[in-house]
Amino acid sequence: MAEKNMFKNLISPIQAWLLSQGRCVGCGEELSKGQRKVVRGQTTVTCRCGRIFIHNHQTDTYRRALFNEI
């Protein structure tokens, strides 16, 4: 279990940095190139690798979508 937490501690800052740059946490592709769709009043962005993100237009930031938001 400790190895799992150590792995998460190493990966989390990298994923946060990629999201702050507007890039996918899986493949590094720019999320501005992703497929956009409005779902329940929120803009979802689907990357070419299949990961789904929520785009906040006010702050121009992205975050991973939760299962109940898809």
Secondary structure in CASP SS format (residue, H / E / C, confidence):
PFRMAT SS
TARGET T0000
AUTHOR 0000-0000-0000
METHOD secondary structure of the structure
MODEL  1
M C 1.00
A H 1.00
E H 1.00
K H 1.00
N H 1.00
M H 1.00
F H 1.00
K H 1.00
N H 1.00
L H 1.00
I H 1.00
S H 1.00
P H 1.00
I H 1.00
Q H 1.00
A H 1.00
W H 1.00
L H 1.00
L H 1.00
S H 1.00
Q C 1.00
G C 1.00
R E 1.00
C C 1.00
V C 1.00
G C 1.00
C C 1.00
G C 1.00
E C 1.00
E E 1.00
L H 1.00
S H 1.00
K H 1.00
G C 1.00
Q E 1.00
R E 1.00
K E 1.00
V E 1.00
V E 1.00
R C 1.00
G C 1.00
Q E 1.00
T E 1.00
T E 1.00
V E 1.00
T E 1.00
C C 1.00
R C 1.00
C C 1.00
G C 1.00
R C 1.00
I E 1.00
F E 1.00
I E 1.00
H E 1.00
N E 1.00
H C 1.00
Q C 1.00
T C 1.00
D C 1.00
T E 1.00
Y E 1.00
R E 1.00
R E 1.00
A C 1.00
L C 1.00
F H 1.00
N H 1.00
E H 1.00
I C 1.00
END
